[in-house]
Amino acid sequence: MSASPGRIEELREELVAAVVQRNGVSAAEALPYVNAVLVHLQESYGTQELYIPAPTAKWDLEILTEALRKERPSQVARRFGMSRATAYRLKASLVLRRGVGESPAPCPPSTKSD
């Protein structure tokens, strides 16, 4: 199933607008590059579903570190849009590299009975 001509034009307009916004060029200057990219995508990936990954997340490390010191990793994960596993790994690395004068993070009470 191929894309309709209307959908290709919508995509062309969207890409031209993005190039204009991000690169500060005119639509007339952006159009030949957008057309080249569209032709390449059609020739290389036509009739296929194309997966486009989200951009790599970038966080302000000071804000993230402070959040990890004060909040549960699951709360930090939700707040920063990361997986809980990532938040727990970051929390663990934060504990491992704490300063000499800093006290360790409190451990939860044990549920084991002796």
ROKE-926226 format. One record per residue: residue number from 1; residue in one letter; z, y, x of N, C-alpha, C in turn. Coordinates in steps of 0.1 Angstrom, whole numbers, plus 5000, padded with zeros to 4 digits. Example, Ala and Ser with C-alpha at 12.3 -4.5 7.8 and 13.67 -1.06 7.14 Angstrom:
  titor  bator   nup  nnorth  neast  caup  canorth  caeast   cup  cnorth  ceast
      1      A  5078    4943   5132  5078     4955    5123  5078    4967   5132
      2      S  5071    4978   5128  5071     4989    5137  5079    5000   5129
END
This chain:
  titor  bator   nup  nnorth  neast  caup  canorth  caeast   cup  cnorth  ceast
      1      M  5000    4988   5008  5000     5000    5000  5000    5012   5009
      2      S  4990    5021   5008  4989     5033    5016  4995    5045   5009
      3      A  4999    5055   5017  5005     5067    5011  4994    5075   5003
      4      S  4998    5081   4993  4988     5089    4985  4985    5102   4993
      5      P  4973    5107   4991  4969     5120    4997  4980    5131   4995
      6      G  4985    5131   4983  4995     5141    4980  5008    5140   4988
      7      R  5012    5127   4991  5024     5125    4999  5021    5128   5013
      8      I  5009    5126   5018  5006     5130    5032  5006    5145   5034
      9      E  5001    5152   5024  5001     5166    5024  5016    5172   5024
     10      E  5024    5165   5016  5038     5169    5015  5045    5167   5029
     11      L  5042    5156   5035  5047     5153    5048  5042    5163   5059
     12      R  5029    5166   5058  5023     5176    5067  5030    5189   5066
     13      E  5032    5194   5054  5039     5207    5051  5053    5207   5056
     14      E  5060    5196   5054  5074     5194    5059  5075    5195   5074
     15      L  5066    5188   5080  5066     5188    5095  5062    5201   5101
     16      V  5052    5208   5095  5048     5221    5100  5060    5231   5098
     17      A  5067    5230   5087  5078     5239    5085  5089    5236   5095
     18      A  5091    5223   5099  5101     5220    5109  5097    5225   5123
     19      V  5085    5224   5126  5080     5229    5139  5081    5244   5140
     20      V  5078    5251   5129  5079     5265    5128  5093    5270   5130
     21      Q  5102    5263   5123  5116     5267    5123  5122    5264   5137
     22      R  5120    5252   5142  5127     5248    5155  5120    5254   5167
     23      N  5108    5257   5167  5101     5262    5179  5096    5276   5179
     24      G  5098    5282   5167  5094     5297    5166  5079    5299   5168
     25      V  5071    5290   5163  5056     5292    5164  5051    5295   5150
     26      S  5039    5299   5149  5033     5301    5135  5029    5288   5130
     27      A  5026    5287   5117  5021     5275    5110  5008    5271   5116
     28      A  4999    5281   5119  4986     5279    5124  4987    5272   5138
     29      E  4997    5276   5146  4999     5270    5159  5005    5256   5158
     30      A  5013    5254   5148  5020     5241    5147  5010    5230   5141
     31      L  5001    5234   5132  4993     5225    5125  4985    5215   5133
     32      P  4978    5219   5144  4971     5209    5152  4980    5198   5158
     33      Y  4992    5202   5162  5001     5192    5167  5006    5182   5156
     34      V  5010    5188   5145  5014     5180    5133  5003    5170   5129
     35      N  4991    5175   5129  4979     5166    5125  4978    5155   5135
     36      A  4979    5158   5148  4978     5147    5158  4989    5137   5156
     37      V  5001    5141   5153  5012     5132    5151  5010    5124   5139
     38      L  5005    5130   5128  5002     5122    5116  4991    5112   5118
     39      V  4981    5115   5125  4970     5106    5128  4975    5094   5136
     40      H  4984    5097   5146  4990     5087    5154  4998    5077   5146
     41      L  5007    5083   5137  5015     5075    5129  5007    5066   5119
     42      Q  4996    5072   5114  4988     5064    5104  4981    5053   5112
     43      E  4976    5056   5124  4968     5045    5131  4978    5035   5136
     44      S  4990    5039   5141  4999     5029    5147  5008    5022   5137
     45      Y  5011    5028   5126  5021     5023    5117  5017    5023   5102
     46      G  5004    5026   5100  4999     5026    5086  5002    5013   5079
     47      T  5005    5014   5066  5009     5003    5057  5022    4996   5061
     48      Q  5029    5001   5071  5042     4995    5074  5053    5005   5070
     49      E  5065    4999   5068  5077     5008    5066  5082    5012   5080
     50      L  5084    5024   5082  5088     5029    5095  5103    5033   5095
     51      Y  5111    5027   5103  5125     5031    5104  5127    5042   5114
     52      I  5133    5053   5109  5136     5064    5118  5151    5066   5119
     53      P  5157    5063   5130  5171     5064    5132  5176    5078   5131
     54      A  5189    5079   5126  5195     5092    5125  5198    5097   5140
     55      P  5199    5110   5141  5201     5116    5155  5215    5111   5159
     56      T  5216    5110   5172  5229     5106    5178  5240    5117   5175
     57      A  5251    5112   5170  5262     5121    5166  5267    5128   5179
     58      K  5270    5141   5177  5277     5149    5188  5289    5155   5182
     59      W  5300    5153   5188  5313     5159    5183  5319    5168   5193
     60      D  5326    5178   5189  5334     5186    5197  5346    5177   5202
     61      L  5346    5174   5215  5356     5165    5220  5370    5170   5219
     62      E  5372    5183   5220  5386     5188    5219  5391    5186   5205
     63      I  5383    5189   5195  5387     5187    5181  5389    5172   5178
     64      L  5379    5164   5183  5380     5149    5181  5393    5143   5187
     65      T  5396    5148   5200  5408     5143    5207  5420    5147   5199
     66      E  5421    5159   5195  5433     5164    5187  5434    5156   5174
     67      A  5423    5153   5168  5424     5145    5155  5429    5131   5158
     68      L  5424    5125   5169  5429     5112    5172  5443    5111   5176
     69      R  5449    5122   5181  5463     5123    5185  5472    5124   5172
     70      K  5466    5130   5162  5474     5134    5150  5472    5125   5138
     71      E  5460    5119   5137  5456     5112    5125  5454    5097   5128
     72      R  5454    5089   5117  5450     5075    5119  5435    5074   5122
     73      P  5431    5064   5130  5417     5062    5133  5408    5061   5121
     74      S  5413    5055   5110  5405     5054    5098  5402    5067   5092
     75      Q  5412    5076   5092  5410     5090    5087  5400    5098   5096
     76      V  5402    5096   5109  5393     5103    5118  5378    5098   5116
     77      A  5377    5085   5114  5363     5079    5112  5357    5085   5100
     78      R  5364    5086   5089  5359     5092    5077  5355    5107   5079
     79      R  5364    5114   5086  5362     5129    5088  5350    5132   5097
     80      F  5348    5124   5107  5338     5126    5117  5325    5118   5114
     81      G  5325    5110   5104  5313     5102    5100  5310    5091   5111
     82      M  5320    5084   5116  5318     5074    5125  5324    5061   5120
     83      S  5321    5050   5126  5326     5037    5121  5341    5037   5125
     84      R  5349    5029   5118  5363     5027    5121  5365    5021   5135
     85      A  5356    5011   5138  5356     5005    5151  5355    5015   5162
     86      T  5346    5025   5161  5344     5035    5171  5356    5044   5172
     87      A  5362    5047   5160  5374     5055    5161  5386    5048   5168
     88      Y  5387    5035   5165  5398     5027    5172  5395    5026   5187
     89      R  5382    5024   5191  5379     5024    5205  5382    5037   5212
     90      L  5379    5048   5205  5382     5061    5211  5397    5063   5212
     91      K  5404    5059   5202  5419     5061    5202  5424    5052   5214
     92      A  5419    5040   5216  5424     5032    5227  5421    5038   5240
     93      S  5409    5044   5242  5406     5050    5255  5414    5063   5257
     94      L  5418    5069   5246  5426     5081    5247  5440    5077   5252
     95      V  5446    5066   5247  5459     5062    5251  5458    5057   5265
     96      L  5448    5051   5270  5447     5047    5284  5446    5058   5294
     97      R  5441    5069   5290  5439     5080    5299  5448    5092   5296
     98      R  5459    5090   5290  5469     5100    5287  5475    5105   5301
     99      G  5480    5117   5301  5486     5123    5313  5499    5116   5317
    100      V  5503    5118   5329  5515     5112    5334  5527    5117   5326
    101      G  5528    5129   5322  5540     5134    5315  5540    5132   5300
    102      E  5529    5126   5295  5528     5124    5281  5534    5111   5277
    103      S  5541    5111   5266  5547     5098    5261  5536    5090   5254
    104      P  5538    5077   5254  5528     5068    5248  5528    5070   5233
    105      A  5517    5067   5226  5517     5067    5212  5527    5057   5206
    106      P  5533    5061   5195  5543     5052    5190  5536    5039   5185
    107      C  5543    5028   5187  5537     5015    5182  5543    5012   5169
    108      P  5535    5006   5160  5540     5002    5147  5551    4992   5149
    109      P  5561    4991   5139  5571     4981    5140  5565    4967   5139
    110      S  5571    4957   5146  5566     4944    5146  5569    4937   5132
    111      T  5560    4929   5128  5562     4922    5115  5567    4907   5118
    112      K  5567    4904   5131  5571     4890    5135  5587    4889   5133
    113      S  5591    4877   5129  5605     4875    5129  5608    4865   5141
    114      D  5620    4868   5147  5624     4860    5159  5631    4848   5155
END
